[in-house]
Amino acid sequence: MNHHRRLPSTVTLHQAAGDSPSLARLTQRVRESSERLKAIEALIPSGLRPAVKAGPIDGETWCLLVSSNAASAKIRQLIPLMQASLLRQGWKVASIRLKILIAKRQ
């Protein structure tokens, strides 16, 4: 009698994405959003960069996640410049939305 149990094999996220078309699309969107943020990072004042994260892409609308109202107000002024830069670099971005991340209280 064989008492050796077979452990389930582990799969990397990359392998799982390859096996699932919807997960592959999601992975691609996350990658593209991060690439967009890198492409406009130089336009964001260095002190504000930690406050901005790449958010979801919905068609031609891209969302930036911002850590505070104050940072959002400053970033909002840069949206036209960011959008023009992305368009010059080949991304179709009709609009950029800002979403303020609210820290959860524990």
Secondary structure, DSSP 8 states (H G I E B T S, - for coil): ------------HHHHHHH-HHHHHHHHHHHHHHHHHHHHGGGS-TTTGGGEEEEEEETTEEEEEES-HHHHHHHHTTHHHHHHHHHHTT---SEEEEEE------
